[in-house]
Amino acid sequence: MKKDKKIFNVVMILVLLVAPVAGILFMDAPAGVEGNDATFFKAAIGLGFGLLAGAVFAIVWLVKRLFGK
């Protein structure tokens, strides 16, 4: 139980902290967006993808916990 909770917490922290940074580093802003706006835009895109991945992980984790017994 504690191991599952620790794994869940680590994944959620990665989703919220690492995804925006990965977005800033590896994604491109759309054409016409420049400067600080582009940085914030890329961070928002990264956070969006991270939240989507986190939601999928949370649903899979919940289904596994509910029906895995």
C-alpha positions in Angstrom: 0.0 0.0 0.0 2.7 2.5 0.9 4.7 1.5 -2.2 1.7 2.2 -4.4 1.2 5.6 -2.7 4.8 6.5 -3.1 4.8 5.6 -6.8 1.6 7.6 -7.3 3.1 10.7 -5.5 6.3 10.5 -7.5 4.5 10.3 -10.8 2.2 13.3 -9.9 5.2 15.4 -8.9 7.0 14.6 -12.1 3.8 15.5 -14.1 3.5 18.9 -12.4 7.2 19.9 -12.2 9.0 18.1 -15.1 6.3 18.4 -17.8 6.4 22.3 -18.0 10.2 22.3 -18.0 10.2 19.7 -20.8 7.7 21.8 -22.7 10.0 24.8 -22.4 13.0 22.9 -23.5 11.7 20.6 -26.3 8.6 22.2 -27.8 8.2 25.1 -30.2 5.7 27.9 -29.8 3.4 28.5 -32.7 4.4 31.0 -35.4 3.9 34.6 -34.4 4.5 34.0 -30.7 7.8 35.5 -29.6 9.8 36.4 -26.5 8.5 35.7 -23.0 5.1 34.8 -24.4 6.6 32.0 -26.3 8.2 30.6 -23.1 5.0 30.8 -21.2 3.1 29.2 -24.1 5.5 26.3 -24.3 5.3 25.8 -20.5 1.5 25.7 -20.7 1.6 23.2 -23.6 4.0 21.0 -21.6 1.8 21.3 -18.5 -1.2 20.4 -20.5 0.5 17.2 -21.9 1.7 16.4 -18.4 -1.7 16.8 -16.8 -3.2 14.6 -19.6 -0.5 11.9 -18.9 -1.1 12.3 -15.1 -4.9 11.9 -15.6 -4.4 8.7 -17.7 -2.0 7.4 -15.1 -4.4 8.2 -12.2 -7.3 6.5 -14.0 -5.2 3.4 -14.7 -3.9 3.3 -11.1 -7.5 3.7 -9.7 -8.9 0.9 -11.9 -6.0 -1.4 -11.0 -6.6 -0.7 -7.3 -10.3 -1.2 -7.5 -10.4 -4.3 -9.8 -7.0 -5.8 -9.0 -8.1 -7.5 -5.8 
